[in-house]
Amino acid sequence: MGAADLDRFRDDVARELSRFGDDRRAALVSVGPDLAPFLDAATSFVAGGKRLRAAFCRAGWLVAGGDPDDPAVVTASASLEWLQGSALVHDDLMDGSDTRRGNPSVHRAFEAQHRAGGQDAVGDAERFGLSTAVLLGDLMLSWADEQLRSSGLPRVPEALHFLDLCRSEVVAGQYLDVLAQTRPTVTVEEAMIIVRFKAASYTVERPLHIGAALAGADADLIDGLSAVALPLGQAFQLRDDVLGVFGDPAVTGKPAGDDLREGKRTVLVARATELGSDDDRALLSRLLGTREGVEPLTDLMVRTGALAAVERDIARLEDEADAAITALGDHARSVLGPLALSATRRTS
């Protein structure tokens, strides 16, 4: 899957999401015109993004011998963008994030819509925004299942098994992440368990499995794809952790140091706890989760060697994924190689 092919696929996914969203809008807006902004928010939310989960779904299809020109696989792959949208909307709500991709997060956008109503609007604007974000995320989660079923591919029941696993695992990972924020420290091993469920399974492993199942993959191929996906998905999340502290806001669409401001117990933070002095750990405990802590803790990540350690973790995981791709053969290499690089060597 070369760069040009991936770009075409992303365009195809965008068109398919727009078509599906327009169809559902036409069916639901008849209930009442007040639904229009709500439904439009769902479609606009998935209008951008890297399409990684959709791309890995199609990659699983191709590795398992699926027809590269079958338009039904675009419909099936696009369904995972609704799942991603749902997770991001809820994630921003839980983290209290103000922005997403350079725009107001969904709960903030609907909060602002309520405030714009002036004296005619009653009730609490913040609660309206939070409630709407919960409902919008739920709607997109439902649409993920619905769009996959609408693809018409004969092996959708087999693929739904992996979609069910994916949804359960990402919720489990999210809960472990929320729970971690209530603890003073989290070890590297504990942080990596969160990465395994919140990111590796949901971003790479299950999308590959869904696509492969749609093409009739056997158990051996499913296992081989897992051997690629788990280290690759972990490397993807560790890169996300690094970007959450050191990324360029103009590229990531999120404020610099957002993860530190939100108090996330990432692997990067766990490495700093592990490698730092007693004074460093005291500084982390006092400043993590505060606005004033962003600059000194960013410096601490570099000074303690935590950033360098996570970069070594990423490189090791990339090597593991690369070896697993090699074990699957030349066809898998041609499909998965470019995707693997795009997942871990990125700036947003």
Disulfide bonds with the S-S distance in Angstrom:
none
